[in-house]
Amino acid sequence: MASLNTYLIFMLLFTLLSFSSEATPTYSAHYCDNSTSFTPNSTYQANIKTLLSSLSSNTRSSKNGFYNTTAGQDPNLVYGTFLCRGDVSANLCQHCVANAINEIAQRCRMEKTGVIWYDECTVQYSDQNIFSISRQVPGMDNSTSASITDKDRFNQLLVSVMKILENRAAYEDKSGKRFAAGEANFTSSQTLYSLVQCTPDLTNELCFRCLQSAIATLPMCCDGKQGGRVLLPSCNIRYEMFPFYNLNGTGSTVLVPSPSSPNSTKAILCSVVLLFVVRA
């Protein structure tokens, strides 16, 4: 009996430690459309509350980290979705969506349309249909303050990697998550980590176009920076010089022409490891 009690205590502590060690969701940005608003205690406000509650309660049942639903009837119908990053655990997805729902309710108090981005998930709602539509507005972007050395060569490598990933997520992803992440050596001591993702309700072509639009923003927001991201309602991209996603998963190696350095007359081939995380 004593040994059984000891075992149960050990398992309880292990579970608690495992849960507490789960990464905390990180807020990134939000947008509240102040062109349309509702009145307090209105039917639309009640429908938003119902919708957000439904999103929160369906994080566990989602197989691909995505869920969409509606609440109410016209003219007070509300559309909503959540999207969890393709590599995060079910626990972290649930935690992130709960945080995002609480935060967007505080930040977008009277607006009919709102979207909030965390590193690990995105939550949005609107009085307009947002399902299976490539929404590229509103958009948010930001970059790190640190600059990269050999900017031109880095930018060429970044574009090469992003082009591979956008094709993988749009046309080749088998997980149903519209997600691809990969890494490439920039120097012997520096590795570029990149990630792209679309909402799974988009067609292949719509996903590709959304990612194209996001990638086209990089030169304007993040030129020569060591990290950057572009956040759109229907897709998002990010790159850093450190691992910011779960590195566990199956990988395939693709050879990509590496940009020539200023003192080189030949192109060098570098290996880009594409990681696809598949979770039950």
Stockholm file with secondary structure:
# STOCKHOLM 1.0

chainA/1-280         MASLNTYLIFMLLFTLLSFSSEATPTYSAHYCDNSTSFTPNSTYQANIKTLLSSLSSNTRSSKNGFYNTTAGQDPNLVYGTFLCRGDVSANLCQHCVANAINEIAQRCRMEKTGVIWYDECTVQYSDQNIFSISRQVPGMDNSTSASITDKDRFNQLLVSVMKILENRAAYEDKSGKRFAAGEANFTSSQTLYSLVQCTPDLTNELCFRCLQSAIATLPMCCDGKQGGRVLLPSCNIRYEMFPFYNLNGTGSTVLVPSPSSPNSTKAILCSVVLLFVVRA
#=GR chainA/1-280 SS CHHHHHHHHHHHHHHHHHHHTSCCCCEEEEEECTTSBCCTTCHHHHHHHHHHHHHHHTTTTCSSSEEEEEESCTTSCEEEEEEECTTSCHHHHHHHHHHHHHHHHHHSSSBSCEEEEESSEEEEEESSCCTTCCCCCSCEEEECSCBCSSHHHHHHHHHHHHHHHHHIIIIICCSSSCEEEEEEESSSSCEEEEEEEECTTSCHHHHHHHHHHHHHHHHHHCTTBSCEEEECSSEEEEEESSCCSCCCSEEEEEEEEECCCTTCSSCEEEEEEEEECCCC
#=GC SS_cons         CHHHHHHHHHHHHHHHHHHHTSCCCCEEEEEECTTSBCCTTCHHHHHHHHHHHHHHHTTTTCSSSEEEEEESCTTSCEEEEEEECTTSCHHHHHHHHHHHHHHHHHHSSSBSCEEEEESSEEEEEESSCCTTCCCCCSCEEEECSCBCSSHHHHHHHHHHHHHHHHHIIIIICCSSSCEEEEEEESSSSCEEEEEEEECTTSCHHHHHHHHHHHHHHHHHHCTTBSCEEEECSSEEEEEESSCCSCCCSEEEEEEEEECCCTTCSSCEEEEEEEEECCCC
//
